Amino acid sequence: MKRILLISDTHNYIDATMIAHAERADEIWHAGDIGSLALLEKLQEIKPVRAVWGNIDGQDVRIRVPKIAQFECEGLKVMMTHIGGYPGRYDPTVRMEILKERPQLFVSGHSHILKVMNDKKLGLLHMNPGAIGKTGFHQVRTMIEFEIDNGVPKNLAVVECNRW
């Protein structure tokens, strides 16, 4: 079993609350718009990080992490990208990749809107943790904690933080 902290859209912002939740996780997953290589390295000092780059990330970050990450964690097949859409409205390129690879969990960021949805049509769970940084239109900063046990995501909890 692994405990995952899922974040996105940090936009180069990190605080004590994020660090405390990261320290309790086994892995940190970052769905893009990291903001700087320094922030990525800070997270890597806390726990192992799986990350993808987002539209605001520079070449220094893009050299270190992929646009689309595909991996298996505790028997769960995962695909993660920054701009991916959501069930019924996937980015066309991402949809083709989902159909080809058939992940059980699809993670994206970008929208700054927290969503956890089953995609019954494609047989996967979609997660977008919203935005945990302070840049953007969102009024509440959010991240998701969950566990993966024998290929099953469970005990999902949304963490809400004040924006200011």
N, C-alpha and C positions, 0 to 999 in steps of 0.2 A: 504494500500500500504506500502511496505517495501523497503528500499534501502539496497542493499547487496554489500559488498566488498568481492570479491572472490580472495583468495591468495593461493599460494602453494610454497613449497620448499624454505622456509625462511632460512633454515639451520642456525638457531640461529642469524639471522641478522634482525635488524629493524632500520629504519631511520625516519627522520622528515617527509619525503614525505609520507611514509606508514602511519604514525600516523595521518597526516592531512586528508588523504582519509578515514581512519578508523573512525575518529571523525565525518565525514559527513554521515556515514552509520548508519543504524539501527542495523544491525548484521554484524559480520565478519565470513566468512566461510573459513576454512583453510583445504586444501586438502592434508595435510601430509608433512612429513619431516620438522617438526616444529623446531627441533634442541635442544630444552631444555624446561624444565618445567618453567623456569624463563621467557622465551619469551611468552609461552602460558599464563602465569599469567599476564604479561604486557598487552597483547591484551585484556584479560578479564577485566582489569581495565578501558579500553577505552570503549568497547561495549560488548554485549553478543556475545559469540563465539560458533560456531558449528565447530568441528574439528574431523579429523581422524588421526591416526598415520601413519607414513611412515617408510620406511626401515631403515632410519638412527636414528629413535627415540628410546631412551632407555626405560627401564621398567618404569621409573618414569612418562613418558609421556603416555606410553601404558596403565598404570593403570587408567589414567584420561580420556582418549578418546578412542573410539572404532576403530576397523579396518575398519568397514563399518558402516556408519551412514545412517539411513533412517528416514525421517521426512517429515512433511507437513508444508509449509510456505505460508501463504496467499492463500490457496487453491491449491498450486502446490506441487505435490508429488515428493520428491527429494531422490536420492540415491547418496552417496559420499564415495569414497575410494581413496587411494593413487595410487596403481598400478591397473589400470582397463582396459587400452587399449582405443580403440576408435571405431567408427562404422566400422563394417566389420572385426575388429581385437581385439575384447574384450578378456581379460583373460578368459579362459574357466569357472572358478569358478564364476567369476563376471557375465558372460553371463547367467549362470543358475539362479543366483540371480535376474538379470534384468528380465528374462522371468517369474520368479515366482512373483515378486513384482510389475512389470510394472510401474516404475517411469516415470514421464513426463520429468524430468531433471536428467541426470546422470553427475556427476562431478568427475573428477580424476585429478591427478597431475603426478609427477614422471618424465615425459619425458623432462621437461624444455622447451617444445614447446607449445606455445599458439595455441589452436584450439577451434573453436566454429563450430559445425557441426550438421545438422539435420540427424537423423537416421530414414529415412522413413520406413525402413523395420521393425524396432521395435517401431516406433512411439514415439520417444523421442528426446530431444535436448541434445547434449553432449557439455560440457564445460571443458576445461583445461586451467587454467589461465597462464600457463607457470611457470616461476620461478621468484620470487621477491628477493631472496637472492643473494649473490655474489659468492657462491660456485657452480661450474659446467661450462659447455661449452658454455652456452648461452651468447650472446653478448649484449642483451638488456634485462633488468629486466622488467617483465610485471605483471600486475594484471588486474582484470575485475571489473567494477562497473555496476550494473544493478538494475532495480526495478522489483518487483513482484506485480502485481495488479490483483486481482480476478483470481489467478491461471495462469496468463500470464506473462512470463518474457519479459521486454521491456526496451527501452532506454539503451541498452548495450553500454558501452564505454570501450575501451582498454586504460589502462594507461601504458605508456612506461617511464622507468627511465634509466638513464645512468648506466652502470655497474660499472664504476670507479668513 
